[in-house]
Amino acid sequence: MQNRVIGFFLVLMGVILLIVEANWAKLTSFLSWSFLLFVVGIFLIFFSFIQKQSHLTLLGGIFATIGITVWGFQYVAAWPRHWSIIVIMIGATLMLQYILNQNNITLVIGIVLLLSGVFAWPGLKDITYLAPIATFTNVYWPIFIVGLGAIFIVKK
């Protein structure tokens, strides 16, 4: 376990140094409450995988999502400012939680939220390969939510 904790901190420090060296954010921005909340969330996710406790994955994902979103809004000029990014992160968190709990509905909800966020994101039009379908998906992404609701209605 000690090697994993050391590895976790090395990865975290490497990412921080990469962000600073690429001039995406200043080093002092990492001393904010929002980044600390992100680190706590990531640590909870890491700890949940070590201890095999899936409820900590969801809690850590929510903390990390809130923390990185607020930090990005405050300190990163090119941070995407659309609500769909938060939905994407929560969907990814639920998909991580599925790895631990193997509950199929968790995976379905995670995929639906992830796809809803991706298809609702206005930046989809800037990706060359996805631009032809972006106009359609930016309007009709709620179909995924309707489908999820239908799954809950018919599920026994």
Helices and strands as residue ranges (DSSP letters): H 2-21, G 27-31, H 33-51, H 54-75, H 84-101, H 104-120, G 122-126, H 131-140, H 142-154
